[in-house]
Amino acid sequence: MSTFTSYDGTELAYHVKGQGQMLVCLPGGPGRASEYLGDLGGLTAYRQLVLLDSRGSGESAVPEDPDTYRCERLVEDVEELRKHLGLERVDLLSHSAGGNLLMMYAARHPDRVGRAVLVAPGWSAVELEFTDEEWLVGMQVRSGEPWYDEAFAAMLRLDEGSLDPADRMAAAPFWFGRWTDEARRYVEAEQSQFAPAARAGFRSEGSFGNTADTTAALSAVTAPVLLVGGELDPAPTRRLLEDCARLFGNASVRIQAGAGHSPWIDDPDAFLAIVAPFLRP
């Protein structure tokens, strides 16, 4: 583990894995320790991963001001990490909710982004429409699975605000292409990896600033951007990813067959075949 001091004096931790050109990785959750990303299916064979524990999560310190958990405030943590690493431009990879942070960083610092990979990104930071009907259709694709009825009911309870870990576990098969023992262990481990205050603060009022401004600013990002989705992920769908890609000046979309929300877990080789060529210097 290594640390740096961010703009407000909070000490933040990051973990370095692999060799080669640095790739700063922004975890999802939100508020989940970066350890769940592992080596991203073996991406350490191609890049040196710098896994950031966002403030209050993992081994990073809890900030004095809880308002700094807001996504738009986390942007400056990423910028301070870039400076700490001595990078003129930073290559970034985000997962899930971390996609909001990557997009807000790129909008605020377009000239500091080298390459960017958004894996199953969240979209609260930008003005994109995604209907309940699309979400339901995305889940109904899995209606033939033996776990479907229980998982669907649990997912609806989560959507209504349930915080019950049992509901999250019951709904978890939707987030994977195959509900295997490895996938189950992955979900069981997450309960100890979440920081409740960081999770709540990330989506607090005003967290995403002016989404219209962020949406407009992304057109100035000329760095190559890759959006990766899972074929079986109910959200984001291919349509949503393609709409998101059009916000950038130079973005493309790849869909991993048979994968869910964490495609490097479902099929590491397929994930690497998509991401590694894009990241080659």
C-alpha positions, 0 to 999 in steps of 0.5 A: 500500500502507498499513500498521498495527501489530497487537497484537504489533508486527507490521506488516501491509499492506493495499491500498485499491482503489475508492471508497465505503464500506469493505469489508475483504477477507480472502483465502483460500489460506490464506496467499495474498497478497490481490493475487489477489482483484483488484477482485473482478470490478468490486466497486470500482464499489460499494465501497472494497476494503481487501485485507488481506495476512495476517501473513507473506504479501504485503507484511505482515511475518513475525511473531516468533512463528510461533504467531500464524499460527493462525486464532484469533490472526489474529482480532485482526489483523482487529480491530486493522485495524478500529480502525486504519480508525476503523470502529465496525462493519466490513463484511467479505468473505472467500474460501475459507479466509478464511471461517474467519477471518471466522466466528471474528471474528464469533463473537468480535466480533458487535457489530463486524460490519456486513455480511458476505459469505462467498464459497465459505467454508471451515468448519474453524472450525465444527462442520459435517459434510461427507463424502468421498462428497459431495466425490466426487459434487461432482467427478463432476458434471464427469466429461464434461470432457476434463480430468476424469480427470487432474484427478481423479487429481491431486485425490486425490493432493492430498487424500493430502497431495501438495504438488507444484505440478504436482498443484495445476495438474492439479487446478485445473479443478475450481475454475472453472466453465470452464477458460479461459486466464484461469483457467490464468493465475490458477492459475499466478500463485498459486505466487508468492503463497503464504507457506508458513509462513503457510499451514502455521500457519493449520491448525496444531494448535489453530488453530481453538480450540473449534469448538463455542464458535464455532458456538454464538456465531454465533447472536448475530450479527444482522448481515446475512450472505450466503454465495455458492457456485459451482454447480460447486464441489465444496466447499462445496456448496449443502447445506453453505452452507445448514447454515452459514447456519443458524448465523447469526441473519440469513443467506442463501445464493446460488448462482452458476450455472456458477461454481466456487470463485472465482465472480468469475473465472468470470462477473464480472457474475453475481457483482456481480449477487449481491453488490453489491445486498447490500452497498448501504448 
